[in-house]
Amino acid sequence: MRISTKLLILLIISVGLVMLIAGLLSLKQYEIALEHATRDELHAHAVTLQIALEEDYAAERVSEAQKLIDRLRENTEIYAVLLFDEKENLLNESQPLTEETLRRPPELREVLSQNRQSYTVRVIDGKRFASIVLPMRIDGKTVGAVELVKSLDGIENEILFARLYWVLTLVLLLAVIFAIVYFVLRRNLSVPINSLLKATEAVGKGDFAHQVAAASRRDEIGRLAAQFNQMAENLNEQNRAAREETENRLRLERELRHNEQLVLVGRLAAGVAHELGAPLNVIDARAEQIQNRADITPEKKQRNLEIIRSNVARITHLVRQLLNLARPFNLNIARVNLSASLKIALEQIEENAEASKIEVEFSAADNLHVKADPNYLQQVWLNIFINALQEMPDGGSLLLRAFTDEDFAVVEISDTGKGIPDEHFVYLFDPFFTTKDIGKGTGLGLPIANRIIEEHGGKIKARNHETGGAIFAVYLPLSPN
């Protein structure tokens, strides 16, 4: 519900309640005043009749008194006139059809005995009657009483008309107030607030150039609109500055990424040149000997050819590793028993571990299965195992542990070597990055292993152990039973 509607309803209810209470009080006062006027009028008639009757009875003009009572029948404002003697007997009446309650008023005895008047309002058959009884005295002696009765139907009609008039007046006033307040609220509140609301929605959608027209007003709404426009301008300026800053950052990031790519390409080229340079130099030297030395013995010539073929094989292996790193893998996914796969890989490094005096500890559940290519998985284990053995030239321990972590099977491979320097973690899976001596590693084992695991939907994490050595954690998706 809109604020203007709430205010309008609240104002109409408040004004309506005030007018209702005031009108009811005014109606009540009007009814009381009308009843008092009726009572005073009836009392005046009664006193006038009392005086006239007392004079007629004092002069023994009983017929004149009867004529007076008969003439009162013509007065439509008087319902009935009743004359009683000192013994409460009804002597005369102007209306023979007068109700019995009025013919025998209960207060008559009190009026005669105490010599005082009585005013009563009676309800007979749903109709209201005002009755006044006055004593008649001659020479200080009470000789009877006279009762005047007036129907209050006229007063009831006047009160009903006054109520209807008041209701119509109230409805008309409320309608006028509603129209005026609606116009004022719509012009001074609803329209400006709707304009502010639309402007807020526009700014929320990114249109910071939107302006509120209500800013020209010289009131609180106008000041609010002016502040809103100022805020929108500030946001527009900040947005423009933010866009420029973002564009500059993107440009710097592109340049940085380009530089990183150049560094990576340079490192890759340097690694390839380093790895290929040595065998190519050997091949060139041995080929030169065969070509330029005519006196070379067959045995020496055969030895040079074997060295040349050995270095060609080395170059071929390096190129194959690079191709494996670059091209997509053709995986044959199957349900692999993780414990069995690790045991097969451990058998292949068993002799190397014994020669290096390295103890191997292995623990894994037999029912742990993963979704993987068995052959590529063997390559991953061998690359990580060989890397770990090379980190422990003076012996140590190789610990393998396999367990589950949510939807993954985790294989932790830890060694007791020197660990990984903190500055090397960022380059750990980069091609040709190695800390080993020349001829002891190409720096492609871990990148290839990481690439294979990523192709399987897993990941490899590396960290150092608190007591020394490195830990490689391999995550592979679990295979459902």
C-alpha positions as CSV (number, residue, x, y, z in Angstrom):
1,M,0.0,0.0,0.0
2,R,1.3,3.4,-0.9
3,I,2.3,6.0,1.7
4,S,-0.2,8.5,0.3
5,T,-3.0,5.9,0.5
6,K,-2.0,5.1,4.1
7,L,-1.9,8.8,5.0
8,L,-5.2,9.4,3.3
9,I,-7.0,6.6,5.1
10,L,-5.4,7.6,8.4
11,L,-6.5,11.2,8.0
12,I,-10.0,10.3,6.9
13,I,-10.4,7.9,9.8
14,S,-9.1,10.5,12.3
15,V,-11.2,13.4,10.9
16,G,-14.2,11.1,10.7
17,L,-13.8,10.0,14.3
18,V,-13.5,13.6,15.5
19,M,-16.5,14.7,13.5
20,L,-18.5,11.7,14.6
21,I,-17.8,12.4,18.3
22,A,-18.4,16.1,17.8
23,G,-21.6,15.4,15.9
24,L,-22.9,12.9,18.5
25,L,-22.3,15.4,21.3
26,S,-24.0,18.1,19.2
27,L,-27.0,15.9,18.5
28,K,-27.2,14.9,22.2
29,Q,-27.2,18.6,23.2
30,Y,-29.8,19.4,20.5
31,E,-32.0,16.6,21.8
32,I,-31.6,17.8,25.4
33,A,-32.4,21.4,24.4
34,L,-35.4,20.2,22.3
35,E,-36.8,18.3,25.3
36,H,-36.2,21.2,27.6
37,A,-38.0,23.5,25.2
38,T,-40.9,21.0,24.9
39,R,-41.0,20.8,28.7
40,D,-41.0,24.6,29.1
41,E,-43.7,25.0,26.4
42,L,-45.9,22.4,28.1
43,H,-45.3,24.0,31.5
44,A,-46.3,27.4,30.1
45,H,-49.6,25.9,28.7
46,A,-50.2,24.1,32.0
47,V,-49.6,27.2,34.1
48,T,-51.9,29.3,31.9
49,L,-54.6,26.6,32.1
50,Q,-54.1,26.2,35.8
51,I,-54.7,30.0,36.4
52,A,-57.7,30.1,34.1
53,L,-59.3,27.0,35.8
54,E,-58.6,28.3,39.3
55,E,-60.3,31.6,38.4
56,D,-63.4,29.8,36.9
57,Y,-63.7,27.5,39.8
58,A,-63.3,30.3,42.3
59,A,-66.1,32.2,40.5
60,E,-68.1,29.0,40.3
61,R,-68.1,29.1,36.5
62,V,-67.9,25.4,36.0
63,S,-69.3,25.6,32.5
64,E,-66.6,28.1,31.5
65,A,-64.0,25.7,32.7
66,Q,-65.6,22.9,30.6
67,K,-65.7,25.1,27.6
68,L,-62.0,25.9,28.1
69,I,-61.1,22.3,28.2
70,D,-63.2,21.5,25.1
71,R,-61.5,24.3,23.2
72,L,-58.1,22.7,24.0
73,R,-59.1,19.8,21.8
74,E,-58.5,22.0,18.8
75,N,-54.9,22.5,19.8
76,T,-53.0,19.9,17.9
77,E,-49.9,20.4,20.1
78,I,-51.9,19.2,23.2
79,Y,-52.7,15.5,23.2
80,A,-55.1,15.6,26.2
81,V,-56.2,17.7,29.1
82,L,-57.5,15.9,32.2
83,L,-59.2,17.5,35.3
84,F,-59.2,15.7,38.7
85,D,-60.8,16.6,42.0
86,E,-59.1,16.5,45.4
87,K,-60.0,12.8,45.7
88,E,-58.2,11.8,42.5
89,N,-61.4,11.4,40.6
90,L,-61.4,12.2,36.9
91,L,-63.9,15.1,36.4
92,N,-63.3,16.0,32.8
93,E,-61.0,15.2,29.8
94,S,-60.5,16.7,26.4
95,Q,-59.6,13.3,24.7
96,P,-62.0,10.5,25.6
97,L,-59.6,8.0,24.0
98,T,-56.8,8.9,26.4
99,E,-54.7,6.0,27.5
100,E,-55.5,4.5,30.8
101,T,-52.0,5.2,32.2
102,L,-52.6,8.9,31.5
103,R,-56.1,8.8,33.0
104,R,-54.7,7.5,36.3
105,P,-51.2,9.1,36.6
106,P,-49.2,7.5,39.4
107,E,-47.9,10.8,40.6
108,L,-51.4,12.4,41.0
109,R,-51.6,11.5,44.7
110,E,-48.2,13.0,45.4
111,V,-49.2,16.2,43.6
112,L,-52.4,16.6,45.6
113,S,-50.8,15.7,48.9
114,Q,-47.7,17.7,48.6
115,N,-49.1,20.5,46.5
116,R,-46.3,20.5,43.9
117,Q,-46.2,19.9,40.2
118,S,-44.8,16.8,38.5
119,Y,-43.3,16.3,35.0
120,T,-43.0,12.8,33.5
121,V,-42.2,11.2,30.1
122,R,-44.1,8.0,29.5
123,V,-43.7,5.3,26.8
124,I,-47.0,3.8,25.8
125,D,-47.1,1.2,22.9
126,G,-43.8,2.4,21.7
127,K,-44.8,6.1,21.7
128,R,-43.4,8.8,24.0
129,F,-45.7,11.2,25.9
130,A,-44.8,14.2,28.1
131,S,-47.1,14.6,31.1
132,I,-47.2,17.5,33.5
133,V,-49.6,17.6,36.5
134,L,-50.3,20.8,38.4
135,P,-52.4,21.2,41.6
136,M,-55.4,23.7,41.6
137,R,-55.8,25.8,44.7
138,I,-58.6,28.1,45.8
139,D,-58.2,30.3,48.8
140,G,-55.1,28.2,49.8
141,K,-56.9,24.9,49.6
142,T,-56.1,22.2,47.1
143,V,-59.3,21.5,45.2
144,G,-58.0,19.3,42.4
145,A,-55.3,18.9,39.7
146,V,-55.0,19.4,36.0
147,E,-52.9,17.2,33.7
148,L,-51.6,18.2,30.3
149,V,-50.2,15.5,27.9
150,K,-48.3,16.2,24.8
151,S,-47.2,13.6,22.2
152,L,-43.5,13.6,21.5
153,D,-43.8,12.3,18.0
154,G,-43.0,15.7,16.6
155,I,-39.8,15.9,18.6
156,E,-38.8,12.4,17.5
157,N,-39.3,13.4,13.9
158,E,-37.2,16.5,14.5
159,I,-34.5,14.4,16.1
160,L,-34.6,11.9,13.3
161,F,-34.4,14.7,10.7
162,A,-31.5,16.2,12.6
163,R,-29.7,12.9,12.6
164,L,-30.2,12.4,8.9
165,Y,-29.0,16.0,8.2
166,W,-25.9,15.4,10.4
167,V,-25.1,12.1,8.6
168,L,-25.5,13.7,5.2
169,T,-23.3,16.6,6.3
170,L,-20.7,14.3,7.7
171,V,-20.6,12.3,4.5
172,L,-20.4,15.4,2.4
173,L,-17.6,16.9,4.5
174,L,-15.7,13.6,4.4
175,A,-16.1,13.5,0.6
176,V,-14.8,17.1,0.3
177,I,-11.9,16.4,2.7
178,F,-11.1,13.2,0.8
179,A,-11.0,15.0,-2.5
180,I,-8.9,17.9,-1.2
181,V,-6.5,15.6,0.7
182,Y,-6.2,13.2,-2.3
183,F,-5.3,16.1,-4.6
184,V,-2.8,17.6,-2.2
185,L,-1.2,14.2,-1.4
186,R,-1.1,13.2,-5.0
187,R,0.5,16.4,-6.1
188,N,2.9,16.9,-3.2
189,L,3.7,13.4,-2.2
190,S,2.6,10.6,-4.5
191,V,4.0,12.1,-7.8
192,P,7.3,13.1,-6.3
193,I,7.8,9.8,-4.5
194,N,7.0,7.9,-7.7
195,S,9.5,10.0,-9.5
196,L,12.1,9.2,-6.9
197,L,11.2,5.6,-7.0
198,K,11.6,5.4,-10.8
199,A,14.9,7.2,-10.5
200,T,16.1,4.8,-7.9
201,E,15.1,1.8,-10.1
202,A,17.0,3.5,-13.0
203,V,20.1,4.1,-10.9
204,G,19.8,0.5,-9.7
205,K,19.9,-0.7,-13.3
206,G,23.0,1.4,-14.0
207,D,21.4,4.5,-15.5
208,F,23.3,7.0,-13.4
209,A,22.4,9.9,-15.7
210,H,18.7,9.7,-14.7
211,Q,17.5,12.9,-13.0
212,V,14.5,13.6,-10.8
213,A,12.3,16.5,-12.0
214,A,11.0,17.2,-8.5
215,A,14.3,18.9,-7.6
216,S,12.7,22.3,-8.6
217,R,10.3,22.2,-5.6
218,R,11.1,24.3,-2.6
219,D,10.2,21.9,0.1
220,E,11.7,18.7,1.7
221,I,10.8,16.6,-1.3
222,G,12.6,19.1,-3.5
223,R,15.7,19.0,-1.3
224,L,15.6,15.2,-1.3
225,A,15.3,15.1,-5.1
226,A,18.2,17.6,-5.4
227,Q,20.4,15.4,-3.1
228,F,19.4,12.3,-5.1
229,N,20.4,14.0,-8.4
230,Q,23.7,15.0,-6.8
231,M,24.2,11.4,-5.6
232,A,23.4,10.1,-9.1
233,E,25.9,12.5,-10.6
234,N,28.6,11.4,-8.1
235,L,27.8,7.7,-8.8
236,N,28.0,8.4,-12.5
237,E,31.4,10.0,-12.1
238,Q,32.6,7.2,-9.8
239,N,31.3,4.6,-12.3
240,R,33.2,6.3,-15.1
241,A,36.3,6.4,-13.0
242,A,35.8,2.7,-12.0
243,R,35.4,1.7,-15.7
244,E,38.5,3.5,-16.6
245,E,40.4,1.9,-13.7
246,T,39.0,-1.5,-14.7
247,E,40.0,-1.0,-18.3
248,N,43.5,-0.1,-17.1
249,R,43.7,-3.1,-14.9
250,L,42.5,-5.4,-17.7
251,R,45.1,-3.9,-20.0
252,L,47.8,-4.4,-17.4
253,E,46.6,-7.9,-16.8
254,R,46.6,-8.6,-20.5
255,E,50.1,-7.3,-20.7
256,L,51.2,-9.2,-17.6
257,R,49.6,-12.4,-19.0
258,H,51.3,-11.8,-22.3
259,N,54.6,-11.3,-20.5
260,E,54.0,-14.4,-18.5
261,Q,53.3,-16.3,-21.7
262,L,56.5,-15.0,-23.2
263,V,58.4,-16.0,-20.1
264,L,56.8,-19.5,-20.3
265,V,57.6,-19.8,-24.0
266,G,61.1,-18.6,-23.2
267,R,61.5,-21.1,-20.4
268,L,60.0,-23.8,-22.6
269,A,62.4,-22.9,-25.4
270,A,65.3,-22.8,-23.1
271,G,64.3,-26.2,-21.6
272,V,64.0,-27.7,-25.1
273,A,67.3,-26.2,-26.2
274,H,68.9,-27.4,-23.0
275,E,67.6,-30.9,-23.2
276,L,68.2,-31.2,-27.0
277,G,71.5,-29.4,-27.0
278,A,73.5,-32.0,-25.2
279,P,72.5,-35.1,-27.2
280,L,72.7,-33.1,-30.5
281,N,76.3,-32.0,-29.6
282,V,77.1,-35.7,-28.9
283,I,75.6,-36.8,-32.2
284,D,77.5,-34.1,-34.1
285,A,80.8,-35.0,-32.5
286,R,80.4,-38.7,-33.1
287,A,79.2,-38.2,-36.7
288,E,82.2,-35.9,-37.4
289,Q,84.6,-38.6,-36.2
290,I,83.0,-41.2,-38.5
291,Q,83.1,-38.7,-41.4
292,N,86.6,-37.1,-41.1
293,R,88.7,-39.9,-39.6
294,A,89.4,-42.5,-42.2
295,D,91.6,-44.6,-39.9
296,I,88.8,-45.2,-37.4
297,T,88.6,-48.8,-36.4
298,P,85.3,-50.7,-37.0
299,E,84.9,-51.2,-33.3
300,K,85.2,-47.4,-32.7
301,K,82.9,-46.7,-35.6
302,Q,80.3,-49.2,-34.1
303,R,80.6,-47.5,-30.7
304,N,80.0,-44.1,-32.2
305,L,76.9,-45.3,-34.0
306,E,75.6,-46.8,-30.8
307,I,76.1,-43.5,-29.0
308,I,74.4,-41.7,-31.9
309,R,71.4,-44.0,-31.7
310,S,71.2,-43.7,-27.9
311,N,71.1,-39.9,-28.1
312,V,68.5,-40.0,-30.9
313,A,66.4,-42.2,-28.7
314,R,66.8,-39.7,-25.9
315,I,65.6,-36.9,-28.2
316,T,62.7,-39.1,-29.4
317,H,61.6,-39.7,-25.8
318,L,61.8,-36.0,-25.0
319,V,59.7,-35.1,-28.0
320,R,57.2,-37.8,-27.1
321,Q,56.9,-36.3,-23.6
322,L,56.3,-32.9,-25.0
323,L,53.6,-34.2,-27.3
324,N,51.9,-36.0,-24.4
325,L,51.9,-32.7,-22.5
326,A,50.4,-30.7,-25.4
327,R,47.9,-33.0,-27.1
328,P,44.6,-34.2,-25.5
329,F,44.6,-37.7,-24.0
330,N,42.5,-40.5,-25.4
331,L,41.3,-41.9,-22.1
332,N,39.8,-45.3,-21.7
333,I,37.9,-44.8,-18.4
334,A,37.3,-47.9,-16.4
335,R,36.6,-48.9,-12.8
336,V,40.1,-49.2,-11.2
337,N,40.9,-50.7,-7.9
338,L,43.2,-48.1,-6.4
339,S,45.1,-50.4,-4.1
340,A,45.9,-52.8,-6.9
341,S,47.0,-49.9,-9.2
342,L,49.4,-48.5,-6.6
343,K,50.9,-52.0,-5.8
344,I,51.7,-52.5,-9.5
345,A,53.5,-49.2,-9.7
346,L,55.4,-49.9,-6.5
347,E,56.6,-53.2,-7.9
348,Q,58.3,-51.3,-10.8
349,I,60.3,-49.1,-8.4
350,E,61.0,-51.8,-5.8
351,E,64.6,-52.4,-7.0
352,N,65.4,-48.7,-7.2
353,A,64.0,-48.2,-3.7
354,E,66.1,-51.0,-2.3
355,A,69.2,-49.8,-4.0
356,S,68.7,-46.3,-2.5
357,K,67.9,-47.8,0.9
358,I,64.4,-46.3,0.9
359,E,61.7,-48.0,3.0
360,V,58.2,-48.1,1.5
361,E,55.1,-48.0,3.7
362,F,51.7,-48.6,2.1
363,S,48.1,-48.5,3.5
364,A,44.9,-48.5,1.5
365,A,41.5,-50.1,1.6
366,D,41.0,-53.0,-0.8
367,N,37.5,-51.8,-1.8
368,L,38.5,-48.3,-2.9
369,H,37.7,-47.8,-6.6
370,V,38.1,-44.8,-8.9
371,K,37.1,-43.9,-12.5
372,A,40.3,-43.7,-14.5
373,D,42.4,-45.0,-17.4
374,P,44.6,-47.7,-15.8
375,N,47.6,-47.1,-18.1
376,Y,47.8,-43.3,-17.7
377,L,47.2,-43.8,-13.9
378,Q,50.4,-46.0,-13.8
379,Q,52.3,-43.2,-15.5
380,V,51.1,-40.7,-12.9
381,W,52.2,-43.0,-10.0
382,L,55.6,-43.7,-11.6
383,N,56.3,-40.0,-12.3
384,I,55.6,-39.1,-8.7
385,F,57.4,-42.1,-7.2
386,I,60.5,-41.5,-9.2
387,N,60.5,-37.8,-8.3
388,A,60.2,-38.8,-4.6
389,L,63.1,-41.3,-4.9
390,Q,65.3,-38.7,-6.5
391,E,64.7,-36.4,-3.5
392,M,66.1,-39.1,-1.1
393,P,69.6,-40.0,-2.5
394,D,70.9,-41.0,0.9
395,G,67.9,-43.1,1.8
396,G,64.6,-42.4,3.7
397,S,61.0,-43.4,3.7
398,L,58.3,-43.4,1.1
399,L,54.8,-43.4,2.6
400,L,51.6,-44.1,0.7
401,R,48.1,-43.7,2.1
402,A,44.8,-43.9,0.3
403,F,41.5,-42.7,1.7
404,T,38.2,-41.0,0.7
405,D,37.3,-37.3,1.0
406,E,33.6,-36.7,0.0
407,D,33.3,-37.7,-3.7
408,F,37.0,-38.2,-4.2
409,A,39.6,-40.8,-3.5
410,V,42.8,-39.3,-2.1
411,V,46.3,-40.8,-2.5
412,E,49.0,-39.1,-0.3
413,I,52.6,-39.8,-1.4
414,S,55.1,-38.4,1.1
415,D,58.9,-38.6,1.3
416,T,61.5,-37.7,3.8
417,G,63.6,-35.5,1.5
418,K,64.5,-31.8,1.8
419,G,61.0,-30.7,0.8
420,I,59.9,-28.0,-1.7
421,P,61.2,-24.4,-1.3
422,D,58.4,-22.0,-0.9
423,E,59.4,-20.0,-4.0
424,H,59.2,-23.2,-6.1
425,F,55.5,-24.0,-5.5
426,V,54.3,-21.6,-8.2
427,Y,56.5,-23.3,-10.8
428,L,56.0,-26.9,-9.6
429,F,53.9,-28.0,-12.6
430,D,55.6,-25.8,-15.3
431,P,57.3,-27.8,-18.1
432,F,61.1,-28.1,-17.8
433,F,61.1,-26.7,-14.3
434,T,63.5,-28.8,-12.2
435,T,66.0,-28.4,-9.4
436,K,67.9,-31.5,-10.3
437,D,71.3,-31.6,-11.9
438,I,71.8,-31.8,-15.6
439,G,70.9,-35.2,-17.0
440,K,68.9,-36.3,-13.9
441,G,65.5,-34.8,-14.9
442,T,63.8,-33.0,-17.7
443,G,61.2,-31.3,-15.6
444,L,58.3,-32.9,-17.5
445,G,57.3,-35.7,-15.1
446,L,55.1,-33.6,-12.7
447,P,53.5,-31.5,-15.4
448,I,52.5,-34.6,-17.3
449,A,51.2,-36.2,-14.2
450,N,49.2,-33.1,-13.3
451,R,47.8,-32.9,-16.9
452,I,46.7,-36.6,-16.7
453,I,44.9,-36.1,-13.4
454,E,43.1,-32.9,-14.6
455,E,41.9,-34.9,-17.6
456,H,40.4,-37.3,-15.2
457,G,38.5,-34.6,-13.3
458,G,40.8,-34.6,-10.4
459,K,43.7,-32.5,-9.0
460,I,47.1,-32.7,-7.5
461,K,48.1,-30.7,-4.4
462,A,51.6,-30.4,-3.0
463,R,52.8,-29.3,0.4
464,N,55.7,-29.8,2.8
465,H,55.5,-32.0,5.8
466,E,56.0,-30.4,9.2
467,T,58.9,-32.8,10.0
468,G,60.5,-32.4,6.5
469,G,59.9,-33.8,3.1
470,A,57.1,-33.2,0.6
471,I,53.6,-34.6,0.3
472,F,51.8,-34.9,-3.0
473,A,48.0,-35.5,-2.6
474,V,46.3,-36.9,-5.8
475,Y,42.4,-36.5,-5.9
476,L,40.4,-38.8,-8.2
477,P,36.6,-39.1,-8.6
478,L,35.3,-42.2,-6.8
479,S,33.6,-44.9,-8.8
480,P,30.1,-46.0,-7.6
481,N,29.8,-49.5,-6.3
